[in-house]
Amino acid sequence: MTAGMILLVVGLVFVTGTGLVGFYWAAKSGQFSNLSDGAASIFDSEEPEGTPTDRFPSPKRS
């Protein structure tokens, strides 16, 4: 095994471990307890749920 392969495996273990620790923290702190409220929070009273009022990219101006 070359030094590059060892570094790659160690990096992969580190990234995977960091992701698992982050997921565990999010689950324990209640981040996934109510997903529908989070999805609805991006809309305000001027833009009702399910009705897009903006467009990306915006139309070209002439």
PyMOL Python script that loads the backbone (N, CA, C, O; Angstrom):
from pymol import cmd

cmd.read_pdbstr("""\
ATOM      1  N   MET A   1       0.846  -1.173   0.000  1.00  0.00           N
ATOM      2  CA  MET A   1       0.000   0.000   0.000  1.00  0.00           C
ATOM      3  C   MET A   1       0.896   1.242   0.000  1.00  0.00           C
ATOM      4  O   MET A   1       1.787   1.371   0.840  1.00  0.00           O
ATOM      5  N   THR A   2       0.664   2.114  -0.905  1.00  0.00           N
ATOM      6  CA  THR A   2       1.484   3.315  -0.976  1.00  0.00           C
ATOM      7  C   THR A   2       0.994   4.363   0.017  1.00  0.00           C
ATOM      8  O   THR A   2      -0.085   4.231   0.594  1.00  0.00           O
ATOM      9  N   ALA A   3       1.792   5.394   0.207  1.00  0.00           N
ATOM     10  CA  ALA A   3       1.437   6.458   1.150  1.00  0.00           C
ATOM     11  C   ALA A   3       0.172   7.190   0.682  1.00  0.00           C
ATOM     12  O   ALA A   3      -0.639   7.616   1.505  1.00  0.00           O
ATOM     13  N   GLY A   4       0.007   7.333  -0.618  1.00  0.00           N
ATOM     14  CA  GLY A   4      -1.184   7.996  -1.148  1.00  0.00           C
ATOM     15  C   GLY A   4      -2.463   7.233  -0.846  1.00  0.00           C
ATOM     16  O   GLY A   4      -3.489   7.832  -0.527  1.00  0.00           O
ATOM     17  N   MET A   5      -2.400   5.923  -0.947  1.00  0.00           N
ATOM     18  CA  MET A   5      -3.571   5.093  -0.641  1.00  0.00           C
ATOM     19  C   MET A   5      -3.908   5.159   0.840  1.00  0.00           C
ATOM     20  O   MET A   5      -5.079   5.229   1.213  1.00  0.00           O
ATOM     21  N   ILE A   6      -2.884   5.137   1.681  1.00  0.00           N
ATOM     22  CA  ILE A   6      -3.116   5.232   3.124  1.00  0.00           C
ATOM     23  C   ILE A   6      -3.761   6.566   3.454  1.00  0.00           C
ATOM     24  O   ILE A   6      -4.710   6.616   4.236  1.00  0.00           O
ATOM     25  N   LEU A   7      -3.263   7.640   2.873  1.00  0.00           N
ATOM     26  CA  LEU A   7      -3.833   8.963   3.097  1.00  0.00           C
ATOM     27  C   LEU A   7      -5.273   9.032   2.609  1.00  0.00           C
ATOM     28  O   LEU A   7      -6.118   9.651   3.256  1.00  0.00           O
ATOM     29  N   LEU A   8      -5.559   8.408   1.485  1.00  0.00           N
ATOM     30  CA  LEU A   8      -6.912   8.389   0.946  1.00  0.00           C
ATOM     31  C   LEU A   8      -7.874   7.639   1.880  1.00  0.00           C
ATOM     32  O   LEU A   8      -8.985   8.108   2.126  1.00  0.00           O
ATOM     33  N   VAL A   9      -7.461   6.504   2.387  1.00  0.00           N
ATOM     34  CA  VAL A   9      -8.309   5.715   3.275  1.00  0.00           C
ATOM     35  C   VAL A   9      -8.538   6.460   4.586  1.00  0.00           C
ATOM     36  O   VAL A   9      -9.660   6.484   5.092  1.00  0.00           O
ATOM     37  N   VAL A  10      -7.499   7.064   5.139  1.00  0.00           N
ATOM     38  CA  VAL A  10      -7.642   7.824   6.382  1.00  0.00           C
ATOM     39  C   VAL A  10      -8.578   9.011   6.166  1.00  0.00           C
ATOM     40  O   VAL A  10      -9.419   9.296   7.018  1.00  0.00           O
ATOM     41  N   GLY A  11      -8.442   9.696   5.050  1.00  0.00           N
ATOM     42  CA  GLY A  11      -9.326  10.819   4.735  1.00  0.00           C
ATOM     43  C   GLY A  11     -10.768  10.373   4.585  1.00  0.00           C
ATOM     44  O   GLY A  11     -11.682  11.049   5.058  1.00  0.00           O
ATOM     45  N   LEU A  12     -10.979   9.245   3.933  1.00  0.00           N
ATOM     46  CA  LEU A  12     -12.328   8.721   3.762  1.00  0.00           C
ATOM     47  C   LEU A  12     -12.955   8.344   5.094  1.00  0.00           C
ATOM     48  O   LEU A  12     -14.133   8.618   5.323  1.00  0.00           O
ATOM     49  N   VAL A  13     -12.190   7.724   5.967  1.00  0.00           N
ATOM     50  CA  VAL A  13     -12.698   7.367   7.298  1.00  0.00           C
ATOM     51  C   VAL A  13     -13.045   8.629   8.076  1.00  0.00           C
ATOM     52  O   VAL A  13     -14.066   8.666   8.764  1.00  0.00           O
ATOM     53  N   PHE A  14     -12.215   9.661   7.979  1.00  0.00           N
ATOM     54  CA  PHE A  14     -12.465  10.911   8.681  1.00  0.00           C
ATOM     55  C   PHE A  14     -13.741  11.583   8.178  1.00  0.00           C
ATOM     56  O   PHE A  14     -14.561  12.023   8.984  1.00  0.00           O
ATOM     57  N   VAL A  15     -13.920  11.668   6.873  1.00  0.00           N
ATOM     58  CA  VAL A  15     -15.107  12.315   6.305  1.00  0.00           C
ATOM     59  C   VAL A  15     -16.366  11.524   6.646  1.00  0.00           C
ATOM     60  O   VAL A  15     -17.390  12.114   6.993  1.00  0.00           O
ATOM     61  N   THR A  16     -16.305  10.223   6.552  1.00  0.00           N
ATOM     62  CA  THR A  16     -17.455   9.387   6.893  1.00  0.00           C
ATOM     63  C   THR A  16     -17.794   9.509   8.378  1.00  0.00           C
ATOM     64  O   THR A  16     -18.965   9.616   8.741  1.00  0.00           O
ATOM     65  N   GLY A  17     -16.788   9.493   9.223  1.00  0.00           N
ATOM     66  CA  GLY A  17     -17.020   9.630  10.660  1.00  0.00           C
ATOM     67  C   GLY A  17     -17.614  10.984  11.007  1.00  0.00           C
ATOM     68  O   GLY A  17     -18.506  11.075  11.851  1.00  0.00           O
ATOM     69  N   THR A  18     -17.127  12.034  10.362  1.00  0.00           N
ATOM     70  CA  THR A  18     -17.668  13.368  10.599  1.00  0.00           C
ATOM     71  C   THR A  18     -19.135  13.440  10.192  1.00  0.00           C
ATOM     72  O   THR A  18     -19.947  14.035  10.901  1.00  0.00           O
ATOM     73  N   GLY A  19     -19.474  12.846   9.070  1.00  0.00           N
ATOM     74  CA  GLY A  19     -20.864  12.821   8.626  1.00  0.00           C
ATOM     75  C   GLY A  19     -21.766  12.051   9.578  1.00  0.00           C
ATOM     76  O   GLY A  19     -22.885  12.479   9.861  1.00  0.00           O
ATOM     77  N   LEU A  20     -21.288  10.923  10.068  1.00  0.00           N
ATOM     78  CA  LEU A  20     -22.082  10.132  11.006  1.00  0.00           C
ATOM     79  C   LEU A  20     -22.270  10.856  12.335  1.00  0.00           C
ATOM     80  O   LEU A  20     -23.357  10.818  12.911  1.00  0.00           O
ATOM     81  N   VAL A  21     -21.230  11.511  12.822  1.00  0.00           N
ATOM     82  CA  VAL A  21     -21.347  12.271  14.069  1.00  0.00           C
ATOM     83  C   VAL A  21     -22.327  13.428  13.885  1.00  0.00           C
ATOM     84  O   VAL A  21     -23.131  13.701  14.776  1.00  0.00           O
ATOM     85  N   GLY A  22     -22.268  14.113  12.735  1.00  0.00           N
ATOM     86  CA  GLY A  22     -23.202  15.197  12.454  1.00  0.00           C
ATOM     87  C   GLY A  22     -24.636  14.717  12.372  1.00  0.00           C
ATOM     88  O   GLY A  22     -25.541  15.372  12.888  1.00  0.00           O
ATOM     89  N   PHE A  23     -24.851  13.588  11.735  1.00  0.00           N
ATOM     90  CA  PHE A  23     -26.200  13.026  11.646  1.00  0.00           C
ATOM     91  C   PHE A  23     -26.712  12.627  13.017  1.00  0.00           C
ATOM     92  O   PHE A  23     -27.875  12.869  13.338  1.00  0.00           O
ATOM     93  N   TYR A  24     -25.853  12.016  13.833  1.00  0.00           N
ATOM     94  CA  TYR A  24     -26.241  11.614  15.190  1.00  0.00           C
ATOM     95  C   TYR A  24     -26.614  12.844  16.012  1.00  0.00           C
ATOM     96  O   TYR A  24     -27.622  12.836  16.718  1.00  0.00           O
ATOM     97  N   TRP A  25     -25.805  13.902  15.925  1.00  0.00           N
ATOM     98  CA  TRP A  25     -26.092  15.129  16.670  1.00  0.00           C
ATOM     99  C   TRP A  25     -27.430  15.722  16.238  1.00  0.00           C
ATOM    100  O   TRP A  25     -28.230  16.129  17.080  1.00  0.00           O
ATOM    101  N   ALA A  26     -27.677  15.773  14.920  1.00  0.00           N
ATOM    102  CA  ALA A  26     -28.925  16.345  14.420  1.00  0.00           C
ATOM    103  C   ALA A  26     -30.130  15.534  14.887  1.00  0.00           C
ATOM    104  O   ALA A  26     -31.162  16.106  15.236  1.00  0.00           O
ATOM    105  N   ALA A  27     -30.010  14.231  14.896  1.00  0.00           N
ATOM    106  CA  ALA A  27     -31.123  13.391  15.343  1.00  0.00           C
ATOM    107  C   ALA A  27     -31.370  13.547  16.841  1.00  0.00           C
ATOM    108  O   ALA A  27     -32.523  13.598  17.270  1.00  0.00           O
ATOM    109  N   LYS A  28     -30.311  13.623  17.641  1.00  0.00           N
ATOM    110  CA  LYS A  28     -30.463  13.760  19.089  1.00  0.00           C
ATOM    111  C   LYS A  28     -30.987  15.135  19.479  1.00  0.00           C
ATOM    112  O   LYS A  28     -31.683  15.255  20.487  1.00  0.00           O
ATOM    113  N   SER A  29     -30.672  16.182  18.708  1.00  0.00           N
ATOM    114  CA  SER A  29     -31.101  17.533  19.073  1.00  0.00           C
ATOM    115  C   SER A  29     -32.474  17.887  18.497  1.00  0.00           C
ATOM    116  O   SER A  29     -32.944  19.010  18.682  1.00  0.00           O
ATOM    117  N   GLY A  30     -33.125  16.949  17.803  1.00  0.00           N
ATOM    118  CA  GLY A  30     -34.490  17.163  17.340  1.00  0.00           C
ATOM    119  C   GLY A  30     -34.605  17.878  16.008  1.00  0.00           C
ATOM    120  O   GLY A  30     -35.657  18.441  15.707  1.00  0.00           O
ATOM    121  N   GLN A  31     -33.562  17.872  15.210  1.00  0.00           N
ATOM    122  CA  GLN A  31     -33.612  18.554  13.919  1.00  0.00           C
ATOM    123  C   GLN A  31     -34.582  17.885  12.948  1.00  0.00           C
ATOM    124  O   GLN A  31     -35.077  18.543  12.033  1.00  0.00           O
ATOM    125  N   PHE A  32     -34.862  16.609  13.123  1.00  0.00           N
ATOM    126  CA  PHE A  32     -35.735  15.879  12.212  1.00  0.00           C
ATOM    127  C   PHE A  32     -37.123  15.644  12.800  1.00  0.00           C
ATOM    128  O   PHE A  32     -37.888  14.849  12.252  1.00  0.00           O
ATOM    129  N   SER A  33     -37.467  16.309  13.894  1.00  0.00           N
ATOM    130  CA  SER A  33     -38.717  16.016  14.585  1.00  0.00           C
ATOM    131  C   SER A  33     -39.949  16.515  13.835  1.00  0.00           C
ATOM    132  O   SER A  33     -40.993  15.866  13.897  1.00  0.00           O
ATOM    133  N   ASN A  34     -39.867  17.639  13.131  1.00  0.00           N
ATOM    134  CA  ASN A  34     -41.026  18.172  12.425  1.00  0.00           C
ATOM    135  C   ASN A  34     -40.575  18.775  11.099  1.00  0.00           C
ATOM    136  O   ASN A  34     -40.294  19.971  11.020  1.00  0.00           O
ATOM    137  N   LEU A  35     -40.509  17.962  10.079  1.00  0.00           N
ATOM    138  CA  LEU A  35     -39.985  18.399   8.791  1.00  0.00           C
ATOM    139  C   LEU A  35     -40.954  19.294   8.029  1.00  0.00           C
ATOM    140  O   LEU A  35     -40.512  20.131   7.243  1.00  0.00           O
ATOM    141  N   SER A  36     -42.255  19.147   8.234  1.00  0.00           N
ATOM    142  CA  SER A  36     -43.216  19.933   7.459  1.00  0.00           C
ATOM    143  C   SER A  36     -43.199  21.409   7.872  1.00  0.00           C
ATOM    144  O   SER A  36     -43.416  22.274   7.023  1.00  0.00           O
ATOM    145  N   ASP A  37     -42.949  21.721   9.136  1.00  0.00           N
ATOM    146  CA  ASP A  37     -42.857  23.121   9.547  1.00  0.00           C
ATOM    147  C   ASP A  37     -41.662  23.803   8.913  1.00  0.00           C
ATOM    148  O   ASP A  37     -41.753  24.964   8.515  1.00  0.00           O
ATOM    149  N   GLY A  38     -40.557  23.110   8.815  1.00  0.00           N
ATOM    150  CA  GLY A  38     -39.376  23.678   8.186  1.00  0.00           C
ATOM    151  C   GLY A  38     -39.591  23.939   6.706  1.00  0.00           C
ATOM    152  O   GLY A  38     -39.105  24.938   6.174  1.00  0.00           O
ATOM    153  N   ALA A  39     -40.303  23.065   6.049  1.00  0.00           N
ATOM    154  CA  ALA A  39     -40.574  23.251   4.626  1.00  0.00           C
ATOM    155  C   ALA A  39     -41.528  24.406   4.389  1.00  0.00           C
ATOM    156  O   ALA A  39     -41.407  25.104   3.382  1.00  0.00           O
ATOM    157  N   ALA A  40     -42.465  24.625   5.283  1.00  0.00           N
ATOM    158  CA  ALA A  40     -43.441  25.704   5.121  1.00  0.00           C
ATOM    159  C   ALA A  40     -42.890  27.054   5.573  1.00  0.00           C
ATOM    160  O   ALA A  40     -43.464  28.089   5.235  1.00  0.00           O
ATOM    161  N   SER A  41     -41.801  27.069   6.323  1.00  0.00           N
ATOM    162  CA  SER A  41     -41.288  28.327   6.870  1.00  0.00           C
ATOM    163  C   SER A  41     -40.648  29.224   5.815  1.00  0.00           C
ATOM    164  O   SER A  41     -40.407  30.399   6.091  1.00  0.00           O
ATOM    165  N   ILE A  42     -40.365  28.718   4.625  1.00  0.00           N
ATOM    166  CA  ILE A  42     -39.743  29.556   3.601  1.00  0.00           C
ATOM    167  C   ILE A  42     -40.768  30.417   2.878  1.00  0.00           C
ATOM    168  O   ILE A  42     -40.391  31.313   2.123  1.00  0.00           O
ATOM    169  N   PHE A  43     -42.046  30.168   3.092  1.00  0.00           N
ATOM    170  CA  PHE A  43     -43.097  30.951   2.449  1.00  0.00           C
ATOM    171  C   PHE A  43     -43.622  32.001   3.414  1.00  0.00           C
ATOM    172  O   PHE A  43     -43.698  31.755   4.618  1.00  0.00           O
ATOM    173  N   ASP A  44     -43.985  33.170   2.895  1.00  0.00           N
ATOM    174  CA  ASP A  44     -44.616  34.186   3.732  1.00  0.00           C
ATOM    175  C   ASP A  44     -46.064  34.369   3.271  1.00  0.00           C
ATOM    176  O   ASP A  44     -46.545  33.623   2.418  1.00  0.00           O
ATOM    177  N   SER A  45     -46.745  35.347   3.826  1.00  0.00           N
ATOM    178  CA  SER A  45     -48.160  35.517   3.504  1.00  0.00           C
ATOM    179  C   SER A  45     -48.378  35.974   2.059  1.00  0.00           C
ATOM    180  O   SER A  45     -49.456  35.762   1.503  1.00  0.00           O
ATOM    181  N   GLU A  46     -47.379  36.591   1.454  1.00  0.00           N
ATOM    182  CA  GLU A  46     -47.516  37.036   0.064  1.00  0.00           C
ATOM    183  C   GLU A  46     -47.283  35.914  -0.939  1.00  0.00           C
ATOM    184  O   GLU A  46     -47.665  36.042  -2.102  1.00  0.00           O
ATOM    185  N   GLU A  47     -46.673  34.835  -0.519  1.00  0.00           N
ATOM    186  CA  GLU A  47     -46.415  33.707  -1.403  1.00  0.00           C
ATOM    187  C   GLU A  47     -46.958  32.445  -0.753  1.00  0.00           C
ATOM    188  O   GLU A  47     -46.263  31.813   0.043  1.00  0.00           O
ATOM    189  N   PRO A  48     -48.182  32.070  -1.077  1.00  0.00           N
ATOM    190  CA  PRO A  48     -48.781  30.898  -0.441  1.00  0.00           C
ATOM    191  C   PRO A  48     -48.047  29.614  -0.817  1.00  0.00           C
ATOM    192  O   PRO A  48     -47.377  29.549  -1.848  1.00  0.00           O
ATOM    193  N   GLU A  49     -48.177  28.619   0.010  1.00  0.00           N
ATOM    194  CA  GLU A  49     -47.501  27.353  -0.219  1.00  0.00           C
ATOM    195  C   GLU A  49     -47.919  26.742  -1.547  1.00  0.00           C
ATOM    196  O   GLU A  49     -49.104  26.681  -1.875  1.00  0.00           O
ATOM    197  N   GLY A  50     -46.927  26.292  -2.303  1.00  0.00           N
ATOM    198  CA  GLY A  50     -47.182  25.611  -3.552  1.00  0.00           C
ATOM    199  C   GLY A  50     -47.408  26.519  -4.743  1.00  0.00           C
ATOM    200  O   GLY A  50     -47.612  26.029  -5.854  1.00  0.00           O
ATOM    201  N   THR A  51     -47.378  27.837  -4.545  1.00  0.00           N
ATOM    202  CA  THR A  51     -47.577  28.769  -5.651  1.00  0.00           C
ATOM    203  C   THR A  51     -46.312  29.587  -5.861  1.00  0.00           C
ATOM    204  O   THR A  51     -46.084  30.551  -5.131  1.00  0.00           O
ATOM    205  N   PRO A  52     -45.486  29.234  -6.834  1.00  0.00           N
ATOM    206  CA  PRO A  52     -44.264  30.012  -7.049  1.00  0.00           C
ATOM    207  C   PRO A  52     -44.589  31.377  -7.655  1.00  0.00           C
ATOM    208  O   PRO A  52     -45.381  31.481  -8.592  1.00  0.00           O
ATOM    209  N   THR A  53     -43.973  32.410  -7.113  1.00  0.00           N
ATOM    210  CA  THR A  53     -44.188  33.761  -7.647  1.00  0.00           C
ATOM    211  C   THR A  53     -42.915  34.370  -8.197  1.00  0.00           C
ATOM    212  O   THR A  53     -42.928  35.510  -8.662  1.00  0.00           O
ATOM    213  N   ASP A  54     -41.818  33.635  -8.155  1.00  0.00           N
ATOM    214  CA  ASP A  54     -40.576  34.124  -8.721  1.00  0.00           C
ATOM    215  C   ASP A  54     -40.037  33.106  -9.719  1.00  0.00           C
ATOM    216  O   ASP A  54     -40.531  31.981  -9.805  1.00  0.00           O
ATOM    217  N   ARG A  55     -39.023  33.511 -10.469  1.00  0.00           N
ATOM    218  CA  ARG A  55     -38.486  32.634 -11.501  1.00  0.00           C
ATOM    219  C   ARG A  55     -36.977  32.779 -11.529  1.00  0.00           C
ATOM    220  O   ARG A  55     -36.469  33.899 -11.465  1.00  0.00           O
ATOM    221  N   PHE A  56     -36.258  31.691 -11.624  1.00  0.00           N
ATOM    222  CA  PHE A  56     -34.803  31.726 -11.763  1.00  0.00           C
ATOM    223  C   PHE A  56     -34.426  30.871 -12.944  1.00  0.00           C
ATOM    224  O   PHE A  56     -34.911  29.743 -13.038  1.00  0.00           O
ATOM    225  N   PRO A  57     -33.605  31.327 -13.836  1.00  0.00           N
ATOM    226  CA  PRO A  57     -33.102  32.688 -13.943  1.00  0.00           C
ATOM    227  C   PRO A  57     -34.181  33.634 -14.432  1.00  0.00           C
ATOM    228  O   PRO A  57     -35.119  33.226 -15.116  1.00  0.00           O
ATOM    229  N   SER A  58     -34.040  34.887 -14.080  1.00  0.00           N
ATOM    230  CA  SER A  58     -35.071  35.851 -14.462  1.00  0.00           C
ATOM    231  C   SER A  58     -35.073  36.051 -15.972  1.00  0.00           C
ATOM    232  O   SER A  58     -34.042  35.873 -16.621  1.00  0.00           O
ATOM    233  N   PRO A  59     -36.221  36.419 -16.538  1.00  0.00           N
ATOM    234  CA  PRO A  59     -36.288  36.606 -17.981  1.00  0.00           C
ATOM    235  C   PRO A  59     -35.358  37.748 -18.427  1.00  0.00           C
ATOM    236  O   PRO A  59     -35.099  38.691 -17.679  1.00  0.00           O
ATOM    237  N   LYS A  60     -34.877  37.635 -19.645  1.00  0.00           N
ATOM    238  CA  LYS A  60     -33.961  38.655 -20.167  1.00  0.00           C
ATOM    239  C   LYS A  60     -34.703  39.962 -20.429  1.00  0.00           C
ATOM    240  O   LYS A  60     -35.829  39.984 -20.927  1.00  0.00           O
ATOM    241  N   ARG A  61     -34.032  41.031 -20.076  1.00  0.00           N
ATOM    242  CA  ARG A  61     -34.610  42.349 -20.337  1.00  0.00           C
ATOM    243  C   ARG A  61     -34.233  42.805 -21.737  1.00  0.00           C
ATOM    244  O   ARG A  61     -33.138  42.524 -22.224  1.00  0.00           O
ATOM    245  N   SER A  62     -35.160  43.514 -22.375  1.00  0.00           N
ATOM    246  CA  SER A  62     -34.853  43.987 -23.742  1.00  0.00           C
ATOM    247  C   SER A  62     -34.557  45.455 -23.764  1.00  0.00           C
ATOM    248  O   SER A  62     -34.281  46.014 -24.825  1.00  0.00           O
TER     249      SER A  62
END
""", "prot")
cmd.dss("prot")
cmd.show_as("cartoon", "prot")
cmd.util.cbc("prot")
cmd.orient("prot")
